[in-house]
Amino acid sequence: MEKNITIALVGNPNCGKTSLFNALTGLKQKVSNFPGTTVEKKTGETWLNTQTKLQVIDLPGTYSLYPKSADELVTYEILRTKAENNYPDLVVFIADAANLKRNLLLFTQVCDLGVPVILALNMLDIAARRGISYNIQVLEQKLGVPVIEINARKKEGIDPLKNILLDSKKRHTANYLSLSHLEPEFLKAICKLTDKSNPYAALQYAINASVLLNEHAKNIQDVFVKFGFDSLKFQEKEVLKRYEIIETTVQASRIKKTIGIKQSVSNKIDKILTHRYWGILIFLTLLFLIFQAIFSWSSYPMDGVEYLFTATTDYLKNTLPAGILNDLLVNGIMAGLSGVIVFLPQIVILFLFIAILEDIGYMARVGFIMDRIMRPFGMNGKSIVPLIGGMACAVPSIMASRSIENKKERLITMLVIPLMSCSARLPVYTLLISILVPDTAKWGPFNIHGLVLMGMYLLGFVAAILSAWVFKFIINNKEKNYFLMELPSYKLPVLSNIVITLIEKSGAFVLGAGKIIVAVSVILWVLASTGPTKNIQAVKYTYTVKVSELKEGPDFEKQKTDLDLHYRSQLLEASYAGEFGKFIEPVIRPLGFDWKIGIALLTSMAAREVFVGTMSTIYSAEGSEDDLGSIRTKMMNDTNNQTHKPVYTLATVFSLLVFYAFALQCMSTLAIVKKETGGFKWAIVQFVYLTVLAYGSSLFIYQVFS
């Protein structure tokens, strides 16, 4: 009979949990939400034998059962709640053999919860290079649970681990902390209030009640006051007592310990990479090289993706009968999908570099060296990674901010990430800068187009930093501000881990952002394809009359094509989207925008790059939407019907650039902020403040330059 075993992988950060998870499950993984939380869990499965399926839950790394970040809270929640389909049959605790003493603090806490535990001793090769080794039999005897040696990165020890998991007789529990010094009546009251039979689990739950937002938090606090229980003093005594036990265990089982060459080399490297000044310079150089690679390496893959979508679109357009279905698939769904997928190569390249830097242990150093710079602005060193990721896409970057322990700093980071110029802004920047700056413009050896583009990225970063500084004084949080960052050992990257990470992250981007953008694109397609009957009939009548007036001749096809393109433009103006553009024109006119730009502001809410396609349709540009020269010429030649002056003046283009640099025209970003913060409040705050910032900045720019 088929049976299932559920295990949870638990351990400190950088102990090798992810490597073990990948070794056990490979690509049989999925990401979903923990019940009642906004943080995702990663689960996978494998077969231990022909009849036993193993369900694996990879929990975020934590140092103790007193959670300080959203990630750590997930680990505590899953271990303290015997929820259906979530509570593990046993825990596989992964410990870094080179830092065993520190790792065993969390290990003893997990054991005291009453969960069966297996200790997997990982990174023995690194420990050996440092002259550290243990007698496994003695360690097993002292800890009272099975201990197995593994090398998760090299997939060594996986089969013996599976054999232990199959043997139910080896599912041992252990107890380390005595609570005999606490009053029995106090423990009985806490157990009754928390509905737990295990005294330590009940006490843990009670101490973390305020963090868990538990409905019994006030009653628990009353019990604390009644018995004079000080939770902070208890935690302090608990840690000291546990380390007394751990020290005895480690000393008894350790064979030898000497300072090895590996540790010395690692320290020498850190003296350079974490240097007060050289570290920042090296980091900035790496950033420059990474983004150069993103824009140079991604050009051919992006062209390939664009070609596939163009070919598919042409096939659908020519194969399906003309009508609503054809128009919906081609101009709605395919247009929305292409706007997401075309930038996937850039996302993959960015994730590739981040995965490599994380795997070798460098990203932890980045947080360390940037902490001093970020802290005055209301963030910390861990904020820099999500901010960098925001240059590719805000959605995965906002999710990456979960590792920031302080709630205020995490929230501030999420709120300012959209100000970083993401890849979706590139088509808009490229078109507008081409209008603003002549192709031949040079400044010494530098191309002015490139300098202006770099200036837009710097503008976004400066705006993010200053906005964070403002939020620092607005958001109230009494939580103590601190920065805890472990510097893991340097390692060579593991190809399988990187490939799995790329597939997981890319899939999350496409499915997460793609679904929302496609849905909004379809809605906008409906608005742009339909309109008041009277207006649409008038446009169609005019078109029919002009077609009938065409005469056969050498220019007939060209005249017919021009008339068709003009007809499309007139239909757009007569549509509900056109009506909306005219409706908001009085509001955006002070920014230098007319109703046509108003339509683009509406359509680009699905994806910023839709601005280019909208301009192509409005101005009846010949060729594809990517023919920037044609679109640019039409836009540059456009004049205001009332003033007969050019629409796209220096002031208007600058104003539009600044508006797109600041405005939050990304529904998927709002959706992910709502999900991460657990409500609409901060998503609305983010949308409002960025809209006000975009409008105010554009207004200032236009009034100054006009």
N, C-alpha and C positions, 0 to 999 in steps of 0.2 A: 504494500500500500504506500502511495506517495505521501511524503510528509515534508513539512517546511521547518527550517531553523532560521531564526532571525538573530543576527548579531549586530552590535553597534561598535564602531571603531572609535576609540576615545584616546586622547593624548594631548600633550602640550603642543603649541605651534611648532612647526618645523621638525617634527619627530618622525615623519615619513608615513603619516596616515594616508595621504592621497596616493602615494606610490603603492602602498599595500592594497588600497581600494581598487586602483587600476589593475594591479596584478591579479586580483581575485575576480573582477567583473569584466575587464576589458571594455568593450563598447556597449555592453548590456547595462546601460545606466539611464537614469531619468532624473529630472529635476522637478520638484513640486513643493508646495508650501506645507510647513508644519501646521497642524490644526491650531487655530487661535493665534497664530503669529504671522508676521509679514516677512519672515526670513525663510529662505528656501532650504530644502534638504536635498541631499544627493543620495539616491539609492541605486542598488544594482543587484544582480542575481547571478548565481552560478550553480552547478550541480556538484555535490560532494560525491555522489555515486548515482547509480541508475534510478534510485528511489528517493533520494533526499535532495531537495532544492534548498540552497542557501540564499537567504535575503540579507543583504549587507546595507547598513545605514552608516554613511560617513558623516560624523558630527564635527562641527568646527572645533579648532584647537582652543584649549583654555588652560589656565594655570591652576585654577581651583574651582570649587563648586560655589564660589561667591561671584556671580557674573558681573562684569563691568562693561561689556559691550553687547550688541544685539546678537552677534555670533555666539558669544559665551553663554548667553541666556538660553539659546536653543539647546546647547549641550545639557544644561541643567534641567530644562523643561522635559526633555525626552527621558532622562534618567529618573526623574522624580514622579512622573505621571504614568501610571499603568493603563495608558489609553489603548484601545483596540488597534491592532495592526502596527503599533508603533513601539511598544515596550519590548526590549530585546530579551531573548532567552538567556543570553549571556553577553558579556562585554569582552572584546579583545582590546586590551590596553597596550598601545604601542609606546615603548620607552626608548629614548635615545641613550644608548649604552655609554656614550661619552659624557652624559649629564644625568646619570641615573639618580643621584641623590635628589636633585630638583624635581625630576619626573615623578618620583615616588610619593610626593605630597598629594597630588591629585589621585594617584593610584589608591592610596590608603583611604581617601575620602569616598571614592567610588565603591570600594569594598565594604565600607561601613554602611552603605545604603542597603546592603543585603542582596546585591546583584552578583550572580556567579561571574568570576573574572578569570581570564587567561592573560598572562603577561607575555607579550611578544617583544623580545629584546632586539632592537634594530640598530643599524649603524655600527655593528661590531668591528667592521674594517677601519672606520675612522677612530674608534676607541683604541684599537690595537696600534694604530700609528702614533697615538699619544701615550702608549705604554699602559693602557688600562685594559684589564680583563677580569672575568668573574668565574667563580666556580658555580655552575648552573645548579648542581644538585644541592649545594648549601643554600643558594638563593631560594630555590624552591621550598626547601625545608623551613627556612626562616619566614618566608612570606605566606606559606600555606596554600599556595595556588600553583597550577602548572605554569612553567616557564619554558618558552621555546625561543631558539635563536633564529632570526631571519635576516635577510638582506632584501628589503622590499624593492629597491631600485633594480637589483639584478635578478629578482624573482626567485631568490634562494630561500628554502625553508617553507615554501607555500604548501607543498604536499604534506609534510609532517603537521603543519597547522590544520589542514583539512581533516587529517586523521584524528587529531585531538578534538576537533569540533564534533566529529561523529560519535565520540565516546562520551556518553552521558554521565559515566561514572567520574569523569574528570572535571565536571562542572562544580568547582568548589567555591564556597563563600568564605570570607575571612573577616575578622573583627579586630580593630586596632585601638580605637579610642574608647576609653571607659568614661561613662557619664555619671559614675557613682558619687562624684563630689557635688552633683546637683540634687536639689530636693526632689524626692520621689513624687510628691504632690504636684510640683511644677511640671515635671515630665509627663505625668498622667494628664494634666490639664492641656498641655500642648498637643499630646497625641489625640486626645478627644476632639480638640478644636480643629485639628488638621486632618482628622480621620485617617491616621496612619498608625500602624502597629510598631514600626521600627522607630525607636526613640531618636536616633540620630537623623533619620530622614524627616521626622516630624520637626525637629529643632532646625534643620537646614531650611525647611519650607517656611517655618515661622520667621527666621532671620531674613529670608529673601522675600517676605510677604509684600513689602512696599515696592520692591523692584518688579514683582509679578503682578502688581495692581490687584492683589487678592481682595475679595469682598470681606474677608475676615481680618484684614490688616488692623483695624481699630481694636477689635476684641483681643487680638494677639498682643497688641501693644499694652492693653490693659492688664493682661496676664504678666507681661514683663515687669510692669510697674508694681504690681501686687507682690511679686516674689523678689523684686530688686535685681532682676536679671539685666546685665549689661552685655549686649550682643557684641560690641567691639572688643571688650575685654575677653569675652569667651573666644572669639576668633583668634586673638593674639595668643591666648593660652593653648588653644587647639593646635595652632601652627608649631609652637615651641615643643609641645608634647609629641606631635607627630615626627618632628625632626629628630627628637631623641631616639625614637624607635627606628627611624630610617638610618640614622648614623650607625647604630649598633648593627643593623642588618647589612649595610654596605661594607662596613669594616670587616665583618665576619666572612663575607662571601668574596671580597676583592682579593685577587691573587697578587697583583702588583700595580703600582701606579708611578709612572715617571713622565716627565715632560718630554714629549716627542717632537720630531722635526716639523710635522704637519702643523702643530699649533704655533710654532715659531714663525713659519712662513705665512700663516694666516694673519698673525699679528702684524707682520711687516707690511703685508698688502693693505691691511686696514689703516695703518699709519698714513698711507697715501690717499686711499679712497675715502676715508672719513676725516681727512684733514680740514681744518677750519676754512681754508681758502682753496687749496688744490682740489678738495673733494667737490666743491661747488663747480669749479671750472671743468673738471672731468665730467661731471654730470651734465652740464650744459653742452659740452662737446658731443656727448653720447646722444643727447636729445636732438642736436642739429643733424647728426648722422642718421638717426632713426627716421626723422621726418623727411630728410632727403631721400632715403630709401623708400619711404611710403609713397612719395609722389613720383619717383622715377620707376620703381619696380612695379607699381600698380597700373601704369599706363597701358601696357599690353593686355593684362587680364581684364581691365575695365573695357578696353576696346572690344575684346572678345565677348564679354558679357553683353555689351551694347549691341554687337553684331547679332548675337543669338536672339535677343529680344526684338531687334528690328526685323530679322528674318521671320521670327514667329508671328510678329504683328502683321507683316505683309502677307504671310500665308493665311492667317485668319481673315484678314481683310478681303483677300481675293477669293478665298474658298467659301466662306459663309455668305449666305444671301444678304444683300444690302438691307439694312433696317436697324431697329433698335438693338437687337442682340449683337449684331456686328459692331455697332457703335459703342455699346457697353463694354464688350470684351476688349476692343482695340483702344478706345479713348478713356475708358474707366479703369478696368481691372489691370490690363497690361501696362498702361501708363503708370498706375500706382505701384505695381510690382517692380517695374524697371527703375523707378525712382529710389527704391530700397536696395535692390540686388546689385545695381551697377556700382555701388560703393562698397560692396562686400570685400573685394580684394584689398582695399585700404584697411578695412577693419581687421581682416585676417593678418595682414603684415604687422599691424600695430600689436595685435594679440600675440603674434609670433615672438616679437622682440620682448614684450613684457613677460611672456611665459619663460623665455630663455633666461632673462635677467632674474626672475623669481627663482628658477630652478638652480641657478648657480649661487644664489644667496645675495645678489647685489641690491635688490629692491628694498630690503630691510635697511641697507646702508643709506639709500636715498632718503627714506623717512627720517633717519637719524641726523643727516647733515642739513636737511631742510627745516627741521623743527624750530631752530632758532629764528629762522626767517619768517615762517608762517605764524608763529605764536602771537606776535603783536596784532595780527589781523583777525584773531578769533578762531584760528585753525591750528592744527599741529602737523608734525612731519608726515603723518599717514595721509594727510589730505592731498599731498602732491601727486600721488599715483592716480586717484580719480580725476584730478584736474588735468593731468596729461592725457588721460584716456578721453576726456571731453573733447579733445581736438579731433578725435575720430567719430565718436558718437556719445551723446550724453546718457543714453539708456543704460548700457553696461557699466558706465562710470559711476552713475548714481548707486547702482547695486554694489559696486566695489567699495563704497564708503562705509559699509557695514562693519568693517574692521576697526573703525575709529571708536574707542571706548567711550569718550565723553559725548553725551547726547547732544549738547549744545554745539560742540565742534562738528559732530556728524551732520546735524541739521544745517548748519551754516554752509558746510561743504556741498551738500545736496542742492541748496538754494542758489549757489553761485556757479555751479558747473555749466549750466546752459550758456553762460557768457563766454565760455571758451569757444572759439570759432571751430565748429565741427565741419566735417567733410561735405555736408549737404549745402553749406554756404559757398563752397568753391565755385560752382557754376554761376551763382549770382555775382560774386566778386569778379570773376573773369569777364563777364559781360559788361558790368558797370565800369570796371577799370578800363576796358577797351574803349568805352565811350569817352571816358575822362582823360585818358593819356594817349597821345599818338603812338603808333607802332614804332616810330623811329626815335622816340624819346630815350636819351641816355644821360647818365650822370657818371662821367668817367667810364670805368669798365663795367658799371652796374646798369642793368636794365631797370627803368623806372617802374615798369609794371610789377617786377618782382619786389622792389622796395615798398611800393604801395601795398602789395599783398601781405608782405611781412608786417607792415604797419598795422593792418587790420587784425592780424593775430595778436600783436602786442597790445592793441587797443582792448581786445577782449580780455586778455590776462590782467591788465591794469584795472579794468572795470570790475573783474571778479574779485581782485584783492581789496579794492576800495569798498565794494558792496559788502564783503565779508566783515570789514572793519565797522561798517554801519550796523550790521546785524549783531555784532558783538555787544553793542549797547542796548539793542532793542529786545533781544531774546533773553528772558530771565531763566536762569538755571543755577541752583545752589550747589550742584554737584561739583565736587572737588576736581580741579583741573590738574591733570598729570599726564605724563607721556611714558609709556612702557613699550620698549621695543627690543626684541631679542635679535642678536646678530648671529645667524646660523653659520655653520661651517661652509666654506666654499666647496662646491661639488661640480662635476661635469654634468651638463644637462642630459636628461634621459629622453631619447627620441620618442618613445611610446607615450610618455607622459605629456610631452608637448603636442603630439598629434591628437591625443584624446582631448586635451584642453582646447585646442583650436576647433575641433568638431563641436564640442560642447558649447563654447562661447559663441561661435558663428551661428549655430543652430538657435541658440537663445535670442540672438540679435534678429535673425530673419523671422522667426516665428513670433517673437514678442513685439518688435516694432512693426514688422510687415503686416500683421493682421489688422492693426489699428490704422495704419496708413492706407491700406487698400480699402478698408471700410469707409474712411473719410473721403478717399478719392472717388469712390462710387457716388457718394452723396453729392460731392461737388460736381461730378459729371452730370448728375440729374439737374442740378441748378443751372449749369452752363448749357444744357441741351434743351431745356424747356423754358417757357416764358408766358406772359399774358397773351392770350389768343389773338387779340387785336393787333399787338405789336408784331408777332410772328407772321400773321397773314399779310400784313403790310410789307414786310421785308420780302416774303415769298412772291407777292404780286409784282413788286418792283423788279425782282430778279427775273421773273418770267417775261416781263415786258422787254427788259434789256437784252435777254437772250434772243427773243424774237426779232429784235432790231439788228442783230449781228448779220453781216453779209459774208458770203463765201469769198475767200481770197487767201493769199499767202500768210496773212497775219491772223487768220481766223482762230487757229488753235491757241495762239498766244493770248488773243483777246478773250477767248472763252476761259482759259486758265486764270487770267487776271480777274475776270468777272466772278469766277467760282470762289477765288480766295477772298475777294471783297465781300461776297455773299456770306461766307463763313464769319467774317469779321462783323458784319451787320447783324447776323443771327446772335452772336455772342453779346453784342450791345443790347439787343432786344430781349435777351434771356433774363431769368431771375437773377443770375449772377451779375449781368449788366445793370439791372435795376438796383441791385445792392450797391454796385460801384458808384452809381449816380447818387444813391441815397447817402452814402458816407462821404461823398466828395466835399461837402462844406466843412466836414471835420478834418479831413486830410489836406485840404487846400492850403492852410497855413504852413504845411511842411513842403509845399511845392509839388504835391501829387495831384493828378487829375483822376477822373473816374476810371480810366484804363489801368492806372497803377492800383487803384482801389480794387479792381477785379483780381489783379495779381496778388494783392495782399490777402484776399479771401482764398484763392485757390492754393496759395503756398502755405496755408495752414496745414495742409496734408503733408507737405514736404517742401522745404525751402527751395529746392532745385526746380520745382514746378513753375517758379517764376519765369524761367527761360522759355518753357513751352507755352506759357500763357502769353508772353510777349510775342512769340512767333505767331500764334493764332490771331491775336489782336491786330498786329501790323501786317497780316497776310504775307508773311515772309516766305519766299520761295525756298525749296529745299527742306532739309530736315531741321528739327529743332536745335540741333547742335551746330548749324551753320551760323556761327556768331557774327560773321561779317555781314551777312544779309540782314539779320535782326538789328545789328548795330546801325547799319546805314538807314534803315527805316526809322529807327528811334531817333537818330540824330537829325533826320530831316523832318520829323514831326513838329508841327507848329500848333499853337493855341488858336482855336477858331475865333476867339474874341480879340485877343491882343496881337495875333499873327506873329508872335515871338516864339523862338524854339522852346519846346517843352522841357527838354533835357539840357538845362543849363548847368554850369559848374555847381551852383548852389543846390539844384535838384538832385544831381548825381551824388554829391557828397552827403546830402540829407538821406537819400535812399540807402547808401552804403552803411551809414551809421545806424539807420533803423533796422536793417537786416542783421547788423552785428549784435544788437541788443535784444530785439524782439523775440519772444518765446513762441515761434511758429512751429510747434512740434507737439502734436497731441499725445504721442507716445511718451514724451518726457513728462507731461502732466500726469499721465496714467501711472507711470512708474513711481513718481513722487507720492501720489495718492496711496499707492500700494505700500511703499516703504514707510510712510509716516502713519499709516493706519487710518486715514481720513482725508477729506477734501480741504481741510483748513489750510495747510501749508501749500498745497497745489494751487489754491486760489490766490494765496499771498504771493507766490512765485509768479504766477501769470500777471497779476495786477502790477507788481513792482517792476517787472521787466517791461511791460507795456508802457507804463508811465515813464520809465527811464528811456525807452526807445523814442517815445513821442516827444518828450522834453528835449532830449539831445538833438533829434532831427529838427525840431522847431528852432532851437538855438543856432544850429549850423546853417539852416536855410536863411534865417533872418540876418545872420552875420555876413554871409557870402552873397546874398541877393542885392 
